[in-house]
């Protein structure tokens, strides 16, 4: 049978935990920065691959998009891995 002292300790501990959770809740600015970081981690490799692929295709004779398409897909894969690793932390 629980003692009144045990019940009081449990309630106090739970109240402290609830207060700490309220203080640790991320702000709107922190959440915005977090989402922005995820976007950059995904978009930058994709855009970088597109620019590099376009430049490499421009160096070749004739009309070609092989490098552009290949490096865009590579950028998407690298971006997805970046986001996965960032979320896993």
PDB file of N, CA, C and O in Angstrom:
ATOM      1  N   UNK A   1       0.846  -1.174   0.000  1.00  0.00           N
ATOM      2  CA  UNK A   1       0.000   0.000   0.000  1.00  0.00           C
ATOM      3  C   UNK A   1       0.895   1.241   0.000  1.00  0.00           C
ATOM      4  O   UNK A   1       1.770   1.371   0.856  1.00  0.00           O
ATOM      5  N   UNK A   2       0.683   2.150  -0.949  1.00  0.00           N
ATOM      6  CA  UNK A   2       1.535   3.334  -1.006  1.00  0.00           C
ATOM      7  C   UNK A   2       1.309   4.251   0.183  1.00  0.00           C
ATOM      8  O   UNK A   2       0.186   4.465   0.639  1.00  0.00           O
ATOM      9  N   UNK A   3       2.399   4.772   0.655  1.00  0.00           N
ATOM     10  CA  UNK A   3       2.369   5.695   1.775  1.00  0.00           C
ATOM     11  C   UNK A   3       2.093   7.110   1.244  1.00  0.00           C
ATOM     12  O   UNK A   3       2.425   7.409   0.096  1.00  0.00           O
ATOM     13  N   UNK A   4       1.492   7.982   2.063  1.00  0.00           N
ATOM     14  CA  UNK A   4       1.238   9.360   1.633  1.00  0.00           C
ATOM     15  C   UNK A   4       2.536  10.082   1.252  1.00  0.00           C
ATOM     16  O   UNK A   4       2.533  10.941   0.370  1.00  0.00           O
ATOM     17  N   UNK A   5       3.640   9.734   1.916  1.00  0.00           N
ATOM     18  CA  UNK A   5       4.924  10.359   1.613  1.00  0.00           C
ATOM     19  C   UNK A   5       5.399   9.964   0.211  1.00  0.00           C
ATOM     20  O   UNK A   5       5.944  10.793  -0.518  1.00  0.00           O
ATOM     21  N   UNK A   6       5.191   8.693  -0.165  1.00  0.00           N
ATOM     22  CA  UNK A   6       5.576   8.227  -1.501  1.00  0.00           C
ATOM     23  C   UNK A   6       4.753   8.934  -2.573  1.00  0.00           C
ATOM     24  O   UNK A   6       5.279   9.329  -3.614  1.00  0.00           O
ATOM     25  N   UNK A   7       3.470   9.088  -2.312  1.00  0.00           N
ATOM     26  CA  UNK A   7       2.594   9.763  -3.266  1.00  0.00           C
ATOM     27  C   UNK A   7       3.012  11.213  -3.450  1.00  0.00           C
ATOM     28  O   UNK A   7       3.046  11.714  -4.574  1.00  0.00           O
ATOM     29  N   UNK A   8       3.330  11.886  -2.359  1.00  0.00           N
ATOM     30  CA  UNK A   8       3.764  13.281  -2.448  1.00  0.00           C
ATOM     31  C   UNK A   8       5.049  13.405  -3.261  1.00  0.00           C
ATOM     32  O   UNK A   8       5.179  14.322  -4.071  1.00  0.00           O
ATOM     33  N   UNK A   9       6.011  12.483  -3.054  1.00  0.00           N
ATOM     34  CA  UNK A   9       7.269  12.519  -3.799  1.00  0.00           C
ATOM     35  C   UNK A   9       7.030  12.298  -5.282  1.00  0.00           C
ATOM     36  O   UNK A   9       7.634  12.965  -6.122  1.00  0.00           O
ATOM     37  N   UNK A  10       6.142  11.356  -5.602  1.00  0.00           N
ATOM     38  CA  UNK A  10       5.844  11.100  -7.015  1.00  0.00           C
ATOM     39  C   UNK A  10       5.195  12.304  -7.679  1.00  0.00           C
ATOM     40  O   UNK A  10       5.541  12.652  -8.808  1.00  0.00           O
ATOM     41  N   UNK A  11       4.268  12.936  -6.993  1.00  0.00           N
ATOM     42  CA  UNK A  11       3.592  14.113  -7.543  1.00  0.00           C
ATOM     43  C   UNK A  11       4.582  15.260  -7.721  1.00  0.00           C
ATOM     44  O   UNK A  11       4.549  15.943  -8.745  1.00  0.00           O
ATOM     45  N   UNK A  12       5.453  15.482  -6.756  1.00  0.00           N
ATOM     46  CA  UNK A  12       6.460  16.541  -6.876  1.00  0.00           C
ATOM     47  C   UNK A  12       7.408  16.268  -8.028  1.00  0.00           C
ATOM     48  O   UNK A  12       7.762  17.178  -8.777  1.00  0.00           O
ATOM     49  N   UNK A  13       7.822  15.010  -8.171  1.00  0.00           N
ATOM     50  CA  UNK A  13       8.735  14.651  -9.265  1.00  0.00           C
ATOM     51  C   UNK A  13       8.047  14.856 -10.614  1.00  0.00           C
ATOM     52  O   UNK A  13       8.661  15.363 -11.553  1.00  0.00           O
ATOM     53  N   UNK A  14       6.778  14.465 -10.712  1.00  0.00           N
ATOM     54  CA  UNK A  14       6.050  14.644 -11.955  1.00  0.00           C
ATOM     55  C   UNK A  14       5.841  16.123 -12.261  1.00  0.00           C
ATOM     56  O   UNK A  14       5.915  16.526 -13.422  1.00  0.00           O
ATOM     57  N   UNK A  15       5.584  16.929 -11.250  1.00  0.00           N
ATOM     58  CA  UNK A  15       5.419  18.372 -11.450  1.00  0.00           C
ATOM     59  C   UNK A  15       6.721  18.999 -11.935  1.00  0.00           C
ATOM     60  O   UNK A  15       6.701  19.864 -12.811  1.00  0.00           O
ATOM     61  N   UNK A  16       7.856  18.571 -11.373  1.00  0.00           N
ATOM     62  CA  UNK A  16       9.162  19.077 -11.840  1.00  0.00           C
ATOM     63  C   UNK A  16       9.400  18.691 -13.292  1.00  0.00           C
ATOM     64  O   UNK A  16       9.879  19.505 -14.082  1.00  0.00           O
ATOM     65  N   UNK A  17       9.068  17.460 -13.646  1.00  0.00           N
ATOM     66  CA  UNK A  17       9.256  17.004 -15.019  1.00  0.00           C
ATOM     67  C   UNK A  17       8.380  17.789 -15.989  1.00  0.00           C
ATOM     68  O   UNK A  17       8.826  18.136 -17.083  1.00  0.00           O
ATOM     69  N   UNK A  18       7.137  18.074 -15.597  1.00  0.00           N
ATOM     70  CA  UNK A  18       6.240  18.851 -16.455  1.00  0.00           C
ATOM     71  C   UNK A  18       6.749  20.279 -16.621  1.00  0.00           C
ATOM     72  O   UNK A  18       6.683  20.840 -17.715  1.00  0.00           O
ATOM     73  N   UNK A  19       7.253  20.865 -15.546  1.00  0.00           N
ATOM     74  CA  UNK A  19       7.794  22.223 -15.624  1.00  0.00           C
ATOM     75  C   UNK A  19       9.038  22.258 -16.516  1.00  0.00           C
ATOM     76  O   UNK A  19       9.210  23.179 -17.313  1.00  0.00           O
ATOM     77  N   UNK A  20       9.898  21.253 -16.376  1.00  0.00           N
ATOM     78  CA  UNK A  20      11.105  21.180 -17.210  1.00  0.00           C
ATOM     79  C   UNK A  20      10.741  20.988 -18.676  1.00  0.00           C
ATOM     80  O   UNK A  20      11.375  21.583 -19.547  1.00  0.00           O
ATOM     81  N   UNK A  21       9.736  20.172 -18.964  1.00  0.00           N
ATOM     82  CA  UNK A  21       9.296  19.959 -20.345  1.00  0.00           C
ATOM     83  C   UNK A  21       8.750  21.252 -20.944  1.00  0.00           C
ATOM     84  O   UNK A  21       8.982  21.541 -22.118  1.00  0.00           O
ATOM     85  N   UNK A  22       8.039  22.015 -20.156  1.00  0.00           N
ATOM     86  CA  UNK A  22       7.502  23.299 -20.632  1.00  0.00           C
ATOM     87  C   UNK A  22       8.636  24.270 -20.949  1.00  0.00           C
ATOM     88  O   UNK A  22       8.565  25.000 -21.937  1.00  0.00           O
ATOM     89  N   UNK A  23       9.681  24.285 -20.120  1.00  0.00           N
ATOM     90  CA  UNK A  23      10.812  25.184 -20.352  1.00  0.00           C
ATOM     91  C   UNK A  23      11.644  24.742 -21.548  1.00  0.00           C
ATOM     92  O   UNK A  23      12.211  25.585 -22.243  1.00  0.00           O
ATOM     93  N   UNK A  24      11.728  23.448 -21.800  1.00  0.00           N
ATOM     94  CA  UNK A  24      12.557  22.922 -22.884  1.00  0.00           C
ATOM     95  C   UNK A  24      11.853  22.906 -24.235  1.00  0.00           C
ATOM     96  O   UNK A  24      12.472  22.571 -25.244  1.00  0.00           O
ATOM     97  N   UNK A  25      10.580  23.258 -24.274  1.00  0.00           N
ATOM     98  CA  UNK A  25       9.836  23.239 -25.531  1.00  0.00           C
ATOM     99  C   UNK A  25      10.472  24.223 -26.523  1.00  0.00           C
ATOM    100  O   UNK A  25      10.701  25.380 -26.171  1.00  0.00           O
ATOM    101  N   UNK A  26      10.756  23.789 -27.741  1.00  0.00           N
ATOM    102  CA  UNK A  26      11.415  24.678 -28.698  1.00  0.00           C
ATOM    103  C   UNK A  26      10.494  25.834 -29.111  1.00  0.00           C
ATOM    104  O   UNK A  26       9.277  25.678 -29.207  1.00  0.00           O
ATOM    105  N   UNK A  27      11.101  26.975 -29.348  1.00  0.00           N
ATOM    106  CA  UNK A  27      10.355  28.146 -29.774  1.00  0.00           C
ATOM    107  C   UNK A  27      10.072  28.064 -31.270  1.00  0.00           C
ATOM    108  O   UNK A  27      10.594  27.194 -31.967  1.00  0.00           O
ATOM    109  N   UNK A  28       9.247  28.970 -31.745  1.00  0.00           N
ATOM    110  CA  UNK A  28       8.926  29.016 -33.167  1.00  0.00           C
ATOM    111  C   UNK A  28      10.177  29.295 -33.991  1.00  0.00           C
ATOM    112  O   UNK A  28      10.355  28.722 -35.066  1.00  0.00           O
ATOM    113  N   UNK A  29      11.039  30.169 -33.493  1.00  0.00           N
ATOM    114  CA  UNK A  29      12.275  30.483 -34.210  1.00  0.00           C
ATOM    115  C   UNK A  29      13.181  29.264 -34.291  1.00  0.00           C
ATOM    116  O   UNK A  29      13.777  29.015 -35.339  1.00  0.00           O
ATOM    117  N   UNK A  30      13.299  28.503 -33.216  1.00  0.00           N
ATOM    118  CA  UNK A  30      14.137  27.304 -33.225  1.00  0.00           C
ATOM    119  C   UNK A  30      13.593  26.267 -34.203  1.00  0.00           C
ATOM    120  O   UNK A  30      14.364  25.621 -34.911  1.00  0.00           O
ATOM    121  N   UNK A  31      12.285  26.105 -34.247  1.00  0.00           N
ATOM    122  CA  UNK A  31      11.693  25.165 -35.182  1.00  0.00           C
ATOM    123  C   UNK A  31      11.889  25.615 -36.624  1.00  0.00           C
ATOM    124  O   UNK A  31      12.127  24.787 -37.503  1.00  0.00           O
ATOM    125  N   UNK A  32      11.793  26.919 -36.877  1.00  0.00           N
ATOM    126  CA  UNK A  32      12.001  27.456 -38.216  1.00  0.00           C
ATOM    127  C   UNK A  32      13.435  27.226 -38.670  1.00  0.00           C
ATOM    128  O   UNK A  32      13.669  26.839 -39.815  1.00  0.00           O
ATOM    129  N   UNK A  33      14.377  27.456 -37.800  1.00  0.00           N
ATOM    130  CA  UNK A  33      15.786  27.230 -38.139  1.00  0.00           C
ATOM    131  C   UNK A  33      16.037  25.761 -38.420  1.00  0.00           C
ATOM    132  O   UNK A  33      16.779  25.428 -39.344  1.00  0.00           O
ATOM    133  N   UNK A  34      15.435  24.881 -37.643  1.00  0.00           N
ATOM    134  CA  UNK A  34      15.599  23.443 -37.825  1.00  0.00           C
ATOM    135  C   UNK A  34      15.074  23.003 -39.192  1.00  0.00           C
ATOM    136  O   UNK A  34      15.749  22.261 -39.905  1.00  0.00           O
ATOM    137  N   UNK A  35      13.879  23.456 -39.558  1.00  0.00           N
ATOM    138  CA  UNK A  35      13.293  23.105 -40.853  1.00  0.00           C
ATOM    139  C   UNK A  35      14.120  23.712 -41.989  1.00  0.00           C
ATOM    140  O   UNK A  35      14.317  23.067 -43.018  1.00  0.00           O
ATOM    141  N   UNK A  36      14.600  24.931 -41.816  1.00  0.00           N
ATOM    142  CA  UNK A  36      15.437  25.557 -42.837  1.00  0.00           C
ATOM    143  C   UNK A  36      16.732  24.806 -43.054  1.00  0.00           C
ATOM    144  O   UNK A  36      17.199  24.673 -44.185  1.00  0.00           O
ATOM    145  N   UNK A  37      17.310  24.315 -41.972  1.00  0.00           N
ATOM    146  CA  UNK A  37      18.540  23.527 -42.085  1.00  0.00           C
ATOM    147  C   UNK A  37      18.283  22.240 -42.856  1.00  0.00           C
ATOM    148  O   UNK A  37      19.086  21.843 -43.700  1.00  0.00           O
ATOM    149  N   UNK A  38      17.161  21.592 -42.564  1.00  0.00           N
ATOM    150  CA  UNK A  38      16.824  20.376 -43.309  1.00  0.00           C
ATOM    151  C   UNK A  38      16.663  20.673 -44.798  1.00  0.00           C
ATOM    152  O   UNK A  38      17.118  19.899 -45.641  1.00  0.00           O
ATOM    153  N   UNK A  39      16.020  21.788 -45.121  1.00  0.00           N
ATOM    154  CA  UNK A  39      15.849  22.161 -46.522  1.00  0.00           C
ATOM    155  C   UNK A  39      17.174  22.393 -47.224  1.00  0.00           C
ATOM    156  O   UNK A  39      17.385  21.928 -48.344  1.00  0.00           O
ATOM    157  N   UNK A  40      18.060  23.109 -46.564  1.00  0.00           N
ATOM    158  CA  UNK A  40      19.367  23.368 -47.170  1.00  0.00           C
ATOM    159  C   UNK A  40      20.187  22.097 -47.346  1.00  0.00           C
ATOM    160  O   UNK A  40      20.887  21.936 -48.346  1.00  0.00           O
ATOM    161  N   UNK A  41      20.098  21.202 -46.380  1.00  0.00           N
ATOM    162  CA  UNK A  41      20.837  19.941 -46.481  1.00  0.00           C
ATOM    163  C   UNK A  41      20.377  19.125 -47.677  1.00  0.00           C
ATOM    164  O   UNK A  41      21.157  18.362 -48.246  1.00  0.00           O
ATOM    165  N   UNK A  42      19.126  19.277 -48.060  1.00  0.00           N
ATOM    166  CA  UNK A  42      18.611  18.528 -49.203  1.00  0.00           C
ATOM    167  C   UNK A  42      18.807  19.274 -50.522  1.00  0.00           C
ATOM    168  O   UNK A  42      19.170  18.670 -51.531  1.00  0.00           O
ATOM    169  N   UNK A  43      18.568  20.577 -50.515  1.00  0.00           N
ATOM    170  CA  UNK A  43      18.550  21.353 -51.762  1.00  0.00           C
ATOM    171  C   UNK A  43      19.949  21.659 -52.287  1.00  0.00           C
ATOM    172  O   UNK A  43      20.173  21.597 -53.496  1.00  0.00           O
ATOM    173  N   UNK A  44      20.883  21.982 -51.421  1.00  0.00           N
ATOM    174  CA  UNK A  44      22.216  22.392 -51.899  1.00  0.00           C
ATOM    175  C   UNK A  44      22.924  21.324 -52.740  1.00  0.00           C
ATOM    176  O   UNK A  44      23.461  21.669 -53.793  1.00  0.00           O
ATOM    177  N   UNK A  45      22.957  20.048 -52.336  1.00  0.00           N
ATOM    178  CA  UNK A  45      23.594  19.058 -53.213  1.00  0.00           C
ATOM    179  C   UNK A  45      22.873  18.898 -54.550  1.00  0.00           C
ATOM    180  O   UNK A  45      23.512  18.651 -55.573  1.00  0.00           O
ATOM    181  N   UNK A  46      21.555  19.036 -54.550  1.00  0.00           N
ATOM    182  CA  UNK A  46      20.788  18.904 -55.789  1.00  0.00           C
ATOM    183  C   UNK A  46      21.087  20.057 -56.746  1.00  0.00           C
ATOM    184  O   UNK A  46      21.342  19.838 -57.930  1.00  0.00           O
ATOM    185  N   UNK A  47      21.055  21.261 -56.237  1.00  0.00           N
ATOM    186  CA  UNK A  47      21.343  22.433 -57.080  1.00  0.00           C
ATOM    187  C   UNK A  47      22.803  22.423 -57.524  1.00  0.00           C
ATOM    188  O   UNK A  47      23.107  22.748 -58.672  1.00  0.00           O
ATOM    189  N   UNK A  48      23.699  22.052 -56.624  1.00  0.00           N
ATOM    190  CA  UNK A  48      25.116  21.952 -57.002  1.00  0.00           C
ATOM    191  C   UNK A  48      25.331  20.928 -58.106  1.00  0.00           C
ATOM    192  O   UNK A  48      26.099  21.167 -59.037  1.00  0.00           O
ATOM    193  N   UNK A  49      24.657  19.792 -58.005  1.00  0.00           N
ATOM    194  CA  UNK A  49      24.748  18.780 -59.062  1.00  0.00           C
ATOM    195  C   UNK A  49      24.191  19.282 -60.375  1.00  0.00           C
ATOM    196  O   UNK A  49      24.747  18.986 -61.433  1.00  0.00           O
ATOM    197  N   UNK A  50      23.099  20.040 -60.330  1.00  0.00           N
ATOM    198  CA  UNK A  50      22.507  20.586 -61.553  1.00  0.00           C
ATOM    199  C   UNK A  50      23.468  21.568 -62.233  1.00  0.00           C
ATOM    200  O   UNK A  50      23.662  21.508 -63.447  1.00  0.00           O
ATOM    201  N   UNK A  51      24.061  22.460 -61.456  1.00  0.00           N
ATOM    202  CA  UNK A  51      24.993  23.429 -62.041  1.00  0.00           C
ATOM    203  C   UNK A  51      26.247  22.750 -62.590  1.00  0.00           C
ATOM    204  O   UNK A  51      26.700  23.073 -63.688  1.00  0.00           O
ATOM    205  N   UNK A  52      26.795  21.828 -61.839  1.00  0.00           N
ATOM    206  CA  UNK A  52      27.982  21.122 -62.311  1.00  0.00           C
ATOM    207  C   UNK A  52      27.665  20.302 -63.557  1.00  0.00           C
ATOM    208  O   UNK A  52      28.449  20.287 -64.505  1.00  0.00           O
ATOM    209  N   UNK A  53      26.530  19.627 -63.560  1.00  0.00           N
ATOM    210  CA  UNK A  53      26.134  18.846 -64.733  1.00  0.00           C
ATOM    211  C   UNK A  53      25.900  19.720 -65.949  1.00  0.00           C
ATOM    212  O   UNK A  53      26.290  19.357 -67.058  1.00  0.00           O
ATOM    213  N   UNK A  54      25.266  20.868 -65.755  1.00  0.00           N
ATOM    214  CA  UNK A  54      25.049  21.800 -66.881  1.00  0.00           C
ATOM    215  C   UNK A  54      26.379  22.310 -67.431  1.00  0.00           C
ATOM    216  O   UNK A  54      26.549  22.433 -68.644  1.00  0.00           O
ATOM    217  N   UNK A  55      27.301  22.599 -66.551  1.00  0.00           N
ATOM    218  CA  UNK A  55      28.614  23.074 -66.990  1.00  0.00           C
ATOM    219  C   UNK A  55      29.344  21.971 -67.771  1.00  0.00           C
ATOM    220  O   UNK A  55      29.933  22.238 -68.819  1.00  0.00           O
ATOM    221  N   UNK A  56      29.305  20.739 -67.262  1.00  0.00           N
ATOM    222  CA  UNK A  56      29.964  19.635 -67.962  1.00  0.00           C
ATOM    223  C   UNK A  56      29.296  19.344 -69.300  1.00  0.00           C
ATOM    224  O   UNK A  56      29.988  19.047 -70.274  1.00  0.00           O
ATOM    225  N   UNK A  57      27.968  19.420 -69.373  1.00  0.00           N
ATOM    226  CA  UNK A  57      27.283  19.217 -70.656  1.00  0.00           C
ATOM    227  C   UNK A  57      27.613  20.326 -71.642  1.00  0.00           C
ATOM    228  O   UNK A  57      27.663  20.085 -72.848  1.00  0.00           O
ATOM    229  N   UNK A  58      27.835  21.528 -71.150  1.00  0.00           N
ATOM    230  CA  UNK A  58      28.208  22.642 -72.029  1.00  0.00           C
ATOM    231  C   UNK A  58      29.596  22.469 -72.619  1.00  0.00           C
ATOM    232  O   UNK A  58      29.888  23.035 -73.672  1.00  0.00           O
ATOM    233  N   UNK A  59      30.450  21.709 -71.974  1.00  0.00           N
ATOM    234  CA  UNK A  59      31.803  21.481 -72.471  1.00  0.00           C
ATOM    235  C   UNK A  59      31.835  20.430 -73.582  1.00  0.00           C
ATOM    236  O   UNK A  59      32.835  20.298 -74.288  1.00  0.00           O
ATOM    237  N   UNK A  60      30.741  19.684 -73.735  1.00  0.00           N
ATOM    238  CA  UNK A  60      30.694  18.637 -74.749  1.00  0.00           C
ATOM    239  C   UNK A  60      30.104  19.187 -76.046  1.00  0.00           C
ATOM    240  O   UNK A  60      29.350  20.160 -76.027  1.00  0.00           O
ATOM    241  N   UNK A  61      30.451  18.561 -77.172  1.00  0.00           N
ATOM    242  CA  UNK A  61      29.896  18.964 -78.460  1.00  0.00           C
ATOM    243  C   UNK A  61      28.459  18.466 -78.587  1.00  0.00           C
ATOM    244  O   UNK A  61      28.132  17.364 -78.147  1.00  0.00           O
ATOM    245  N   UNK A  62      27.617  19.282 -79.187  1.00  0.00           N
ATOM    246  CA  UNK A  62      26.226  18.888 -79.390  1.00  0.00           C
ATOM    247  C   UNK A  62      25.384  19.131 -78.153  1.00  0.00           C
ATOM    248  O   UNK A  62      25.851  19.665 -77.147  1.00  0.00           O
ATOM    249  N   UNK A  63      24.122  18.720 -78.260  1.00  0.00           N
ATOM    250  CA  UNK A  63      23.175  18.912 -77.166  1.00  0.00           C
ATOM    251  C   UNK A  63      23.120  17.644 -76.339  1.00  0.00           C
ATOM    252  O   UNK A  63      22.838  16.563 -76.856  1.00  0.00           O
ATOM    253  N   UNK A  64      23.389  17.781 -75.064  1.00  0.00           N
ATOM    254  CA  UNK A  64      23.399  16.623 -74.199  1.00  0.00           C
ATOM    255  C   UNK A  64      22.969  17.022 -72.799  1.00  0.00           C
ATOM    256  O   UNK A  64      23.258  18.126 -72.339  1.00  0.00           O
ATOM    257  N   UNK A  65      22.280  16.118 -72.131  1.00  0.00           N
ATOM    258  CA  UNK A  65      21.872  16.371 -70.751  1.00  0.00           C
ATOM    259  C   UNK A  65      22.266  15.215 -69.839  1.00  0.00           C
ATOM    260  O   UNK A  65      21.746  15.089 -68.730  1.00  0.00           O
ATOM    261  N   UNK A  66      23.177  14.380 -70.303  1.00  0.00           N
ATOM    262  CA  UNK A  66      23.556  13.199 -69.526  1.00  0.00           C
ATOM    263  C   UNK A  66      24.151  13.568 -68.166  1.00  0.00           C
ATOM    264  O   UNK A  66      23.751  13.020 -67.140  1.00  0.00           O
ATOM    265  N   UNK A  67      25.101  14.495 -68.164  1.00  0.00           N
ATOM    266  CA  UNK A  67      25.734  14.878 -66.902  1.00  0.00           C
ATOM    267  C   UNK A  67      24.748  15.589 -65.986  1.00  0.00           C
ATOM    268  O   UNK A  67      24.747  15.373 -64.775  1.00  0.00           O
ATOM    269  N   UNK A  68      23.914  16.433 -66.567  1.00  0.00           N
ATOM    270  CA  UNK A  68      22.963  17.186 -65.748  1.00  0.00           C
ATOM    271  C   UNK A  68      22.005  16.244 -65.019  1.00  0.00           C
ATOM    272  O   UNK A  68      21.825  16.350 -63.805  1.00  0.00           O
ATOM    273  N   UNK A  69      21.400  15.335 -65.754  1.00  0.00           N
ATOM    274  CA  UNK A  69      20.440  14.410 -65.144  1.00  0.00           C
ATOM    275  C   UNK A  69      21.130  13.516 -64.121  1.00  0.00           C
ATOM    276  O   UNK A  69      20.616  13.301 -63.023  1.00  0.00           O
ATOM    277  N   UNK A  70      22.285  13.004 -64.485  1.00  0.00           N
ATOM    278  CA  UNK A  70      23.009  12.120 -63.565  1.00  0.00           C
ATOM    279  C   UNK A  70      23.410  12.812 -62.280  1.00  0.00           C
ATOM    280  O   UNK A  70      23.279  12.240 -61.198  1.00  0.00           O
ATOM    281  N   UNK A  71      23.899  14.040 -62.387  1.00  0.00           N
ATOM    282  CA  UNK A  71      24.334  14.747 -61.180  1.00  0.00           C
ATOM    283  C   UNK A  71      23.164  15.299 -60.361  1.00  0.00           C
ATOM    284  O   UNK A  71      23.288  15.471 -59.149  1.00  0.00           O
ATOM    285  N   UNK A  72      22.033  15.576 -61.012  1.00  0.00           N
ATOM    286  CA  UNK A  72      20.846  15.951 -60.241  1.00  0.00           C
ATOM    287  C   UNK A  72      20.390  14.765 -59.402  1.00  0.00           C
ATOM    288  O   UNK A  72      20.101  14.922 -58.216  1.00  0.00           O
ATOM    289  N   UNK A  73      20.324  13.589 -59.999  1.00  0.00           N
ATOM    290  CA  UNK A  73      19.931  12.394 -59.252  1.00  0.00           C
ATOM    291  C   UNK A  73      20.927  12.086 -58.133  1.00  0.00           C
ATOM    292  O   UNK A  73      20.533  11.690 -57.036  1.00  0.00           O
ATOM    293  N   UNK A  74      22.199  12.267 -58.410  1.00  0.00           N
ATOM    294  CA  UNK A  74      23.215  12.070 -57.371  1.00  0.00           C
ATOM    295  C   UNK A  74      23.031  13.078 -56.240  1.00  0.00           C
ATOM    296  O   UNK A  74      23.171  12.730 -55.067  1.00  0.00           O
ATOM    297  N   UNK A  75      22.720  14.319 -56.589  1.00  0.00           N
ATOM    298  CA  UNK A  75      22.473  15.346 -55.576  1.00  0.00           C
ATOM    299  C   UNK A  75      21.257  15.031 -54.723  1.00  0.00           C
ATOM    300  O   UNK A  75      21.261  15.294 -53.520  1.00  0.00           O
ATOM    301  N   UNK A  76      20.215  14.472 -55.330  1.00  0.00           N
ATOM    302  CA  UNK A  76      19.025  14.095 -54.562  1.00  0.00           C
ATOM    303  C   UNK A  76      19.368  12.982 -53.577  1.00  0.00           C
ATOM    304  O   UNK A  76      18.933  13.012 -52.425  1.00  0.00           O
ATOM    305  N   UNK A  77      20.139  12.011 -54.023  1.00  0.00           N
ATOM    306  CA  UNK A  77      20.532  10.906 -53.141  1.00  0.00           C
ATOM    307  C   UNK A  77      21.410  11.413 -52.001  1.00  0.00           C
ATOM    308  O   UNK A  77      21.196  11.053 -50.844  1.00  0.00           O
ATOM    309  N   UNK A  78      22.390  12.242 -52.321  1.00  0.00           N
ATOM    310  CA  UNK A  78      23.271  12.798 -51.283  1.00  0.00           C
ATOM    311  C   UNK A  78      22.470  13.666 -50.311  1.00  0.00           C
ATOM    312  O   UNK A  78      22.698  13.616 -49.102  1.00  0.00           O
ATOM    313  N   UNK A  79      21.530  14.463 -50.836  1.00  0.00           N
ATOM    314  CA  UNK A  79      20.688  15.290 -49.972  1.00  0.00           C
ATOM    315  C   UNK A  79      19.820  14.454 -49.041  1.00  0.00           C
ATOM    316  O   UNK A  79      19.658  14.787 -47.867  1.00  0.00           O
ATOM    317  N   UNK A  80      19.266  13.372 -49.565  1.00  0.00           N
ATOM    318  CA  UNK A  80      18.447  12.492 -48.717  1.00  0.00           C
ATOM    319  C   UNK A  80      19.292  11.847 -47.618  1.00  0.00           C
ATOM    320  O   UNK A  80      18.835  11.712 -46.483  1.00  0.00           O
ATOM    321  N   UNK A  81      20.503  11.456 -47.946  1.00  0.00           N
ATOM    322  CA  UNK A  81      21.396  10.880 -46.936  1.00  0.00           C
ATOM    323  C   UNK A  81      21.762  11.934 -45.894  1.00  0.00           C
ATOM    324  O   UNK A  81      21.815  11.634 -44.701  1.00  0.00           O
ATOM    325  N   UNK A  82      22.012  13.162 -46.334  1.00  0.00           N
ATOM    326  CA  UNK A  82      22.314  14.251 -45.397  1.00  0.00           C
ATOM    327  C   UNK A  82      21.168  14.457 -44.410  1.00  0.00           C
ATOM    328  O   UNK A  82      21.394  14.561 -43.204  1.00  0.00           O
ATOM    329  N   UNK A  83      19.945  14.515 -44.919  1.00  0.00           N
ATOM    330  CA  UNK A  83      18.777  14.729 -44.058  1.00  0.00           C
ATOM    331  C   UNK A  83      18.614  13.559 -43.097  1.00  0.00           C
ATOM    332  O   UNK A  83      18.341  13.767 -41.915  1.00  0.00           O
ATOM    333  N   UNK A  84      18.778  12.335 -43.586  1.00  0.00           N
ATOM    334  CA  UNK A  84      18.662  11.165 -42.729  1.00  0.00           C
ATOM    335  C   UNK A  84      19.677  11.204 -41.589  1.00  0.00           C
ATOM    336  O   UNK A  84      19.332  10.967 -40.431  1.00  0.00           O
ATOM    337  N   UNK A  85      20.925  11.503 -41.926  1.00  0.00           N
ATOM    338  CA  UNK A  85      21.969  11.560 -40.894  1.00  0.00           C
ATOM    339  C   UNK A  85      21.725  12.695 -39.909  1.00  0.00           C
ATOM    340  O   UNK A  85      22.003  12.549 -38.718  1.00  0.00           O
ATOM    341  N   UNK A  86      21.209  13.823 -40.389  1.00  0.00           N
ATOM    342  CA  UNK A  86      20.929  14.944 -39.501  1.00  0.00           C
ATOM    343  C   UNK A  86      19.782  14.609 -38.547  1.00  0.00           C
ATOM    344  O   UNK A  86      19.842  14.950 -37.366  1.00  0.00           O
ATOM    345  N   UNK A  87      18.741  13.945 -39.047  1.00  0.00           N
ATOM    346  CA  UNK A  87      17.611  13.586 -38.205  1.00  0.00           C
ATOM    347  C   UNK A  87      17.965  12.490 -37.208  1.00  0.00           C
ATOM    348  O   UNK A  87      17.390  12.422 -36.121  1.00  0.00           O
ATOM    349  N   UNK A  88      18.900  11.645 -37.574  1.00  0.00           N
ATOM    350  CA  UNK A  88      19.292  10.552 -36.695  1.00  0.00           C
ATOM    351  C   UNK A  88      20.035  11.057 -35.460  1.00  0.00           C
ATOM    352  O   UNK A  88      20.033  10.384 -34.429  1.00  0.00           O
ATOM    353  N   UNK A  89      20.661  12.213 -35.541  1.00  0.00           N
ATOM    354  CA  UNK A  89      21.394  12.765 -34.397  1.00  0.00           C
ATOM    355  C   UNK A  89      20.511  13.053 -33.288  1.00  0.00           C
ATOM    356  O   UNK A  89      20.964  13.523 -32.244  1.00  0.00           O
TER     357      UNK A  89
END
